Structures are given as structure tokens and as C-alpha cells.
Amino acid sequence: MIAYKNCSPSELNYTLGKGGNVTIKVNGKTITLTFKDVPAENPKYMNVKIFSDPKHIMASIVVDSYLKDDKNDADVNQKVKEKLANCINTAVRNRFGLI
């Protein structure tokens, strides 16, 4: 059986416009995920790209995120963290066959 505790938004070290990271454990293996804010196709928006170390665990994932003008808004920051946590949990479940 795969051992994984869902990641919560409060565990994420992430700030709009600055990126961040989180460390998760799956089956006792430590995986570091790094978040980088990248420009979206629409120049008014920013996306967040998730990278994993080791790289083979998860491919780079892009999460649609926020308007550039909202980067100092605490509510938007919390919503993005919620999106990131949901994305991470879904990706881990898919990658390791938990669903």
C-alpha cells in the first residue's frame, strides 16, 4: 500500500510573485516540489509551474493562477495555495496509483 498524507495549503511555503516550495513524503521517499511564477499566455495573468526533485517523480505541471494585479492580495494568495495543494494531491494519487 502507498503511504501518503495529503498536502494542505498551510504546509506550502508559497507567496504570489515569489514562488516557493514544499517537501512531501511518498512511501518514505522525500520529494521536493518547487513553485515558480511564470507568465501566462494572456499577459494580464500569471501561472505557477511546479517542478519536482527528483525530476522523474512528476513532470512539470502548470497551474492557472492569478491576475498580475492581484499579487499583493492575501485572499488570492490563499486560493492559489489551495489550487496548488489540490493539484499536488491529485498528481501524487495519479502517479502512484492511489485512485
C-alpha positions as CSV (number, residue, x, y, z in Angstrom):
1,M,0.0,0.0,0.0
2,I,1.2,3.5,-0.8
3,A,1.8,5.8,2.2
4,Y,1.0,9.4,1.5
5,K,-0.6,12.2,3.7
6,N,-2.4,14.8,1.6
7,C,-0.7,18.1,1.4
8,S,-2.6,21.1,2.8
9,P,-2.4,24.7,1.7
10,S,-1.0,25.7,5.1
11,E,2.0,23.5,4.5
12,L,3.0,25.3,1.3
13,N,5.9,27.8,1.5
14,Y,4.5,29.9,-1.3
15,T,3.9,33.6,-1.9
16,L,2.4,35.2,-5.1
17,G,5.0,36.6,-7.4
18,K,7.9,35.0,-5.4
19,G,7.2,31.2,-5.8
20,G,8.2,28.8,-3.1
21,N,8.4,25.1,-2.2
22,V,7.2,22.2,-0.2
23,T,8.6,18.8,0.8
24,I,6.3,15.8,0.7
25,K,6.9,12.1,1.5
26,V,5.5,9.2,-0.5
27,N,6.4,5.7,0.8
28,G,9.1,7.2,2.9
29,K,10.8,8.9,-0.1
30,T,11.3,12.7,0.2
31,I,10.1,14.7,-2.8
32,T,10.8,18.4,-3.0
33,L,8.4,20.5,-5.1
34,T,9.4,24.0,-6.2
35,F,6.9,26.6,-7.4
36,K,7.8,29.3,-9.9
37,D,5.5,32.0,-11.1
38,V,5.6,32.2,-14.9
39,P,3.8,34.5,-17.4
40,A,0.6,33.0,-18.7
41,E,-0.5,33.1,-22.4
42,N,-2.7,36.1,-21.5
43,P,-0.2,38.9,-20.4
44,K,-2.6,40.0,-17.6
45,Y,-2.2,36.7,-15.8
46,M,0.5,34.6,-14.1
47,N,0.6,30.9,-13.8
48,V,2.5,28.7,-11.3
49,K,4.8,26.0,-12.6
50,I,5.5,23.0,-10.3
51,F,8.9,21.2,-10.6
52,S,9.8,18.1,-8.7
53,D,13.1,16.8,-7.3
54,P,13.8,14.0,-8.2
55,K,12.6,15.1,-11.7
56,H,11.2,11.7,-12.7
57,I,8.6,11.7,-10.0
58,M,6.3,14.3,-11.5
59,A,6.5,16.1,-14.9
60,S,6.4,19.9,-14.7
61,I,2.8,21.0,-14.0
62,V,1.4,24.4,-14.8
63,V,-1.5,25.7,-12.7
64,D,-3.7,28.6,-14.0
65,S,-3.4,31.1,-11.2
66,Y,-4.0,34.8,-10.8
67,L,-4.2,38.3,-12.3
68,K,-0.8,40.1,-12.1
69,D,-2.6,43.0,-10.4
70,D,-3.6,40.7,-7.5
71,K,-0.2,39.6,-6.4
72,N,-0.5,41.5,-3.1
73,D,-3.9,40.2,-2.2
74,A,-3.9,37.7,0.7
75,D,-7.2,36.1,-0.4
76,V,-5.8,35.4,-3.9
77,N,-2.6,34.0,-2.3
78,Q,-4.7,31.6,-0.2
79,K,-6.8,30.5,-3.3
80,V,-3.7,29.8,-5.3
81,K,-2.2,27.7,-2.4
82,E,-5.5,25.7,-2.3
83,K,-5.2,25.1,-6.1
84,L,-1.6,24.0,-5.7
85,A,-2.3,21.6,-2.8
86,N,-5.2,20.1,-4.8
87,C,-3.0,19.7,-7.9
88,I,-0.2,18.1,-5.8
89,N,-2.6,15.6,-4.1
90,T,-4.2,14.7,-7.4
91,A,-0.8,14.3,-9.2
92,V,0.6,12.1,-6.4
93,R,-2.5,9.9,-6.4
94,N,-2.4,9.5,-10.2
95,R,1.4,8.9,-10.3
96,F,1.4,6.3,-7.5
97,G,-1.9,4.6,-8.4
98,L,-3.8,5.8,-5.4
99,I,-7.0,6.3,-7.4
